[in-house]
Structures are given as C-alpha cells and as structure tokens.
Amino acid sequence: MEKNQGLKAIMAIILGLIAGAILMLIMGFNPMEGYEYLFKGGLKNLERIGNTIATATPLVLTGLSVAFAFKTGLFNIGAPGQMLFGGFCSIAVGLSLDLPKLILVPIVVLAGILGGAIWATVPGLLKAKFNVHEVVSSIMMNWVAYWIVYYNIPRYFKGEFLETESKMLADSATLKASWLSNIFQGSYINLGIFLAIIAVFIVWFILNKTVLGYELKAVGFNRFGAEYAGMPVNRNIIISMMIAGALSGLAGAIQYTGNSNIMQIGVMPSQGFDGIAVALLGASNPIGVFFSALFFGVLYVGKGFMNAAVKVPPELADTIMATIIYFSATSMIMDKVIKKFKKSKKDNPKGKNSSSERVVEK
C-alpha cells in the first residue's frame, strides 16, 4: 500500500474510534473500558487470536474480490451471491464424494472457486456484450443464488435434524486441521488462512507483474482509451469478473467447509457485503485488504466480549466500523476531486480556454 494511502487508512480508523468513544460517553459507558474489552475479545489469548484470523479469512477474499473489480473499473456487489453459490458447490461436492482427505479437500475448494467464477461470469458477459451495469445484474444474481440454495439444500442435502440446514460434512471434506487448532488452543482457525495468503500474493502479482494486470487496470482507468490502444476490452471485463467471482467463491468454500461444516438456508453471507468495506479501508490494495480484514476480524470477535463484559451493545462496534468506512470513502472522494481540480488547473492554468475569453482574444 502506498504511504499516503496507509496514513489515510490509519486516520480513518482513529477518527472512527474517536466517534465510537463519543457515542459510548453519550450512552453512559466508559470508552477506555469498552475499547479494552473490545480488543481483548479479539486478541486476549491464542484461542481468540485464532478465532479472529478465522473470522477475517473470508473477509480477506471477499475484500480482494471487490478490490480486484475496483482496480479494473467494475463494482462487484455480487460477492455475497458468488460466495453463497461457491459455498453451495463445495458443500454439494463434499457431501456427494467419498474420497481420502488429501484428494477430496482440493476438489471441494476447486468446486467453490469454479462456482464463484461461473456465477460472476453472467454479469461480466452482460456488461461486455450489452453494457448492462454490473451492479444491477450482480444484485440479481445474488438472489438467484439465494433461492437456488434455499430450494436445493432441503431437497437434496437435508440435515438429520433441521430442514433449514444441510448435512454435516465429514472431517475428510473440511479445511479443519487439528494440529493448527491445537496451536491456537482449540480455536476454529483452519487451513483457509493459507489459501487466503496465497490469494493475496496471486492478486498482487497479476495486477502488478503481468500484461493481463496492466490491461485490466488500463480498462478500468479508461475503457475507451484501452479499446483505442487495441486491448480486448470485452474479454478483459469478463476475465476481471471471473477472477473476482473466483475469489468470492473461495471465500464461500472456506466459510462453509472451514469455519463451519454445514450450510443454512435463508441466510445471505454478510461477508460478501462487508468485503466492500474491507476493500475501501484497504484502498483496493491486496496487502492493505489483508490487514484491513484482520482489523475487522478483531472487531467482529471482540464486540461480543465487550457486550458480555461491560454491556456495551454489539451494534456500537458495527457503528464504529461504519464510521471508519465513511471516513475512508470520504478521503477517496476528496482525493478524486482534488486530482480532477489539479488536472483541470494544469490543462488550463490561466483560464484562457473559455469561450468568452477566446472571443475577446480574437
């Protein structure tokens, strides 16, 4: 992450925490005590640190998904549906195949990745071929995924006790690893964190070290300029959405086969929407997204502990997160306004290009 972007993210966090402290004072709570238990909840011991990492892992991937689309000029608001469908594919494969763990787990993960990529291809195709805005089409795909899961889980993979959830996956089909959980004193951390770290590196490498990444960023910066330069714009739009969807699908695979081993119906994964916040705070930089997701993981895990210890409502932590995102988004908007103003001033330093002045000069 660039130095000024990192400073802006830190400032957004500080301002959000200050706003949260003011809210605590208004509500009659001690801000120092509230924050003490908030951060203790996520970092007090190895078990809580492991739970924080596990909670943050899907956020890393949905944040990368949104950030990758941002970098290429697209707004992937379909991450929840891609995550849900990818998770469904992983659950379906895990419940349908009986194979050794070393063979089955890669297949389960690959099913999630392919499911998310396929789900994001539809908005990509509609954008490339018919210029349908990806926000509209990806929101529609979210709900298509929701109802597919809602129908198919009770019909084909119904749990033993509740119709609203799937059967439990066998350990051979999950990303859980007892040795890793034991290191973190019984937390639900799993192998998904290693997949997330690999994904961070791959996304960084694609964007910064490959011709494809250069073309994707060029399309995002100026679609018509990239087309004039001979770049395959439509193809790159589809590829960008597929990669973004694959990342969200991997998040679904980790959420439903690592953090848990079942899938419930009637639930749209919040991590898909929270990925937008993670990407904003991380300035759409893969490394920034990783640390942004870890910070959100601390808040997610800690807010319950804060509520139990000092009765501060957990909704306050959500308010703090929303405030941080507000300041992050505001700084991005201000940056764009300032850059646009400087560019116009540079192109027209004395204002001599206005029509009235040209008439006077003539």
Sequence and secondary structure as in RCSB ss.txt:
>XXXX:A:sequence
MEKNQGLKAIMAIILGLIAGAILMLIMGFNPMEGYEYLFKGGLKNLERIGNTIATATPLVLTGLSVAFAFKTGLF
NIGAPGQMLFGGFCSIAVGLSLDLPKLILVPIVVLAGILGGAIWATVPGLLKAKFNVHEVVSSIMMNWVAYWIVY
YNIPRYFKGEFLETESKMLADSATLKASWLSNIFQGSYINLGIFLAIIAVFIVWFILNKTVLGYELKAVGFNRFG
AEYAGMPVNRNIIISMMIAGALSGLAGAIQYTGNSNIMQIGVMPSQGFDGIAVALLGASNPIGVFFSALFFGVLY
VGKGFMNAAVKVPPELADTIMATIIYFSATSMIMDKVIKKFKKSKKDNPKGKNSSSERVVEK
>XXXX:A:secstr
  HHHHHHHHHHHHHHHHHHHHHHHHHT  HHHHHHHHHHHHHSSHHHHHHHHHHHHHHHHHHHHHHHHHHTT  
 TTHHHHHHHHHHHHHHHHHH    HHHHHHHHHHHHHHHHHHHHHHHHHHHHHH   HHHHHHHHHHHHHHHHH
HHHHHHSB SS TTBB    GGGS   HHHHHHTTT    THHHHHHHHHHHHHHHHHHSHHHHHHHHHHH HHH
HHHTT  HHHHHHHHHHHHHHHHHHHHHHIIIII S  BSS   HHHHHHHHHHHHTTT HHHHHHHHHHHHHHH
HHHHHHHHHH   HHHHHHHHHHHHHHHHHHHHHHHHHHHHHHHHHHSTT TTSHHHHHHH 
